[in-house]
């Protein structure tokens, strides 16, 4: 696995502003509810995250994993070490002490989904490397489950994964939204792209243009 540690500052992602806006949108409807779903501390701070992980904590995670994290995910952790609410399906984003390889955290899923397929059934690149609305989520490669990184808790039968087997020129790992009701997984070019898409789907009428890179 390539070491992209020298590239982590090549692109800067406006995580703080994006997640602050997302927090406010989630917390707003909850504000006057009798049985609020979010804690008082989140309302007081208008923030669904945690304090950012310092460089030492992120480096310790990379050492434990034996891999340099992709830039957008690494920068996210520096802003918030985990995230308490992604959406109504996925579990919370894990902290630096909780993140781990899927094969360790959920070996049953790897056993089911990560079985080898005959070479003649392998998804060709011209089908696999299609992102956005034109992609078919059935086009996943089973072997990638064996090396995927789990970054959220198991939610409503789904979670988010990072795929170190597909890395772009900037060191970004492919990111997956995986659910048991999908015939595969919806794939994104990076953790940033996955999270921004998730946010836009939750609040399609909000103006997200300031966060377009």
Steps between C-alpha positions, in 0.01 A plus 500: 500500500644832396595757761339833418596675825686772308184590305255556786525880476470513119125571515309677774142400571264747675382243751434736787267727302325209330439304821401812691229566241388138508483505880279808497261340250466182705473679833252765387186283476603325821531820703145527634411131514404364842690177441807627323715250314824693555657587838493845657873540442450466123232770507712730712797469266295461180740219415444126450867420507774473756827681552746437222759228530850638534786395275629250756164323523460481121857377461432233762199382298712482185763302684237258634355453152837485330381750238500875433142626500357674193518881520130586521436247778816598686399866488150413616640330811708808575175701512286243683616170645184312401150631431186423698240498220552432131141429398205282598660185355872507568644483849726774638845554354753316712774668701871445444500233770207315340574506127621166369525259212168344402653152524560562872183692587254302291653174377157356423437761230843434352427127497170555318600775257874449461507163327715464191327499165620336177726724294248509217241656734725781626349846450702668222648844557269664248203399716661529840641851467167668438390736777200722554148436376613274215662237720338163572549408865515132410844561351716432803805279526463246783871494584485866605285408801801316642711816515230764566516740794182540706446863605145496641318284747258243365176695464173391345670207324751731332829680549766704321830353383825624348669290234883518496515277192387794284710814555509808278795723416435713812503205739122491537351155562176400338208527748199269523149523632414136572163363614352153515209615283737606218608237247849645542622841614479860384853621440659845510841633406581611854371530854431869433285417197307233693426725796406801288263281298344366821445853628351619173256208496385586853446866414466535122347849523794652688771690315812282499675687217755665736632151571558395142869438442 
